[in-house]
Amino acid sequence: MKLEIKEYQFGERPQVTRPNREILQVLGEEGIRKLVDDHYNLLRKSEIAPLFPTDDKEFEAAKIRSSDFFIQILGGPQYFNQNRGEPMLVRRHRPFKITAEGRKIWLECYQKLLPELGLSEDLLMSYWNYLNVFSTWMINTEE
């Protein structure tokens, strides 16, 4: 099983297919929160660290918002909507300079973590495929 990063043309917006909801059943909310926590910790040490809050309290809040979003996407409680309103992530990410290279680094951090989850190949690929396409929508700056 290979977690391949698919490349898209700038401005391309492929159709996003939500990941299999069984992932939440297998990992639970705490498992999703740990995955996001670990992902953010890797991002904080990456080349795209400046895109994330430097203040520890704000950084932890960003982790919660992100895990709330993923729990919701996986069919869990609507935490994100309750706390932040509709996701509208393209608009929310507009103030940040997100390039194809930044997307690649973001995905590479997930490449390191996802195989450690113990998910079946089908569930793992469902989540990976979602991240691969979803992340393309966030690119808002050409290299």
Summary of the structure (lengths in Angstrom):
residues: 143
radius of gyration: 14.4
end to end distance: 29.9
largest distance: 38.7
contacts: 384
relative contact order: 0.22
helix: 62%
strand: 0%
